[in-house]
Amino acid sequence: MVLEENERLKKLVEELQEKLNKYTNPESCQKFYEKNKEKIIQKSNQRLEKLKQENPEKLKEYRRNAYLKRKEKFKNENIKEI
């Protein structure tokens, strides 16, 4: 009974993993971003400029959060090496 339950759950996990892979990072999305890389970068720069003009405090907050995440990641990498 426990073995049957275990096998059933393994099959369920495999099915869910396949569905997840289908939606998380399909090749079509990767191809799209490779083809339109310049457009995407240009749009992100435009959004950044718009944010800089409209709400510079929010931009400071974003940059500070990014700095803190980089700092924490670097700290965790150093701990793993030791």
C-alpha positions as a printed Julia matrix, in Angstrom:
82×3 Matrix{Float64}:
  0.0    0.0     0.0
  2.77   2.45    0.88
  4.73   1.41   -2.2
  1.72   2.02   -4.44
  1.21   5.44   -2.9
  4.89   6.22   -3.41
  4.77   5.21   -7.09
  1.61   7.24   -7.65
  3.22  10.31   -6.11
  6.37   9.86   -8.19
  4.29   9.81  -11.37
  2.42  12.88  -10.24
  5.68  14.72   -9.54
  6.99  13.83  -13.02
  3.82  15.08  -14.69
  3.87  18.33  -12.75
  7.56  18.82  -13.52
  6.86  18.43  -17.24
  4.05  20.99  -17.06
  6.25  23.38  -15.13
  9.06  23.1   -17.67
  6.58  23.79  -20.44
  5.61  27.16  -18.97
  8.72  28.36  -17.17
 11.36  28.55  -19.88
 10.27  27.31  -23.29
 12.61  27.59  -26.25
 10.23  29.92  -28.07
 10.7   32.55  -25.37
 14.47  32.2   -25.52
 14.42  32.61  -29.29
 12.21  35.68  -28.99
 14.57  37.37  -26.54
 17.6   36.51  -28.66
 15.99  38.0   -31.78
 14.62  41.11  -30.05
 17.41  41.78  -27.59
 18.02  45.35  -28.78
 14.32  46.26  -28.59
 14.03  44.88  -25.08
 17.1   46.75  -23.89
 15.82  49.94  -25.49
 12.4   49.61  -23.81
 13.96  48.95  -20.42
 16.17  52.03  -20.82
 13.1   54.1   -21.7
 11.29  52.85  -18.59
 14.32  53.71  -16.49
 14.48  57.23  -17.93
 10.76  57.72  -17.33
 11.14  56.53  -13.74
 14.14  58.8   -13.26
 12.09  61.82  -14.31
  8.83  60.97  -12.55
  9.97  59.4    -9.28
 13.69  59.55   -8.47
 13.08  58.34   -4.91
 11.69  55.04   -6.21
 14.76  54.65   -8.4
 17.01  55.16   -5.37
 15.02  52.51   -3.53
 15.38  50.02   -6.42
 19.12  50.61   -6.63
 19.55  50.26   -2.88
 17.64  46.98   -2.84
 19.75  45.67   -5.72
 22.92  46.68   -3.85
 21.78  44.93   -0.68
 20.93  41.75   -2.6
 24.34  41.75   -4.31
 26.03  42.31   -0.98
 24.12  39.44    0.66
 24.81  37.11   -2.28
 28.52  37.92   -2.14
 28.51  37.33    1.61
 26.81  33.94    1.19
 29.3   32.88   -1.48
 32.18  33.72    0.82
 30.63  31.7     3.64
 30.22  28.67    1.36
 33.89  28.82    0.33
 35.08  28.77    3.94
